[in-house]
Amino acid sequence: MLFRSLPAETLGCLAASYAQLGRADEARATATECRERAVAEFAFPLDDDLERWRAYWLRFIPLKEASDRDHLFDGLRKAGLRA
């Protein structure tokens, strides 16, 4: 992947962006890299715990507006990430 040096949260945003643009293949590939990097960077399994994933995203992407959070979470879900 071209984005080897990007942190997991940036990859998540990129995956969500790809998904919202309808670029499903790129979204899924980036989401896979994001998941692997998130677990490696933080040394704990996020697994399928929705609340832990949401806390993870909002820790790095502190969106104040509910509509912005909903849009981000929608893109993350479309990309295949938990949100």
Secondary structure, DSSP 4 states (H G I P E B T S, - for coil): -TTTTS-HHHHHHHHHHHHHTT-HHHHHHHHHHHHHHHHHHH-S--TT-HHHHHHHHHHHS---SHHHHHHHHHHHHHHT---
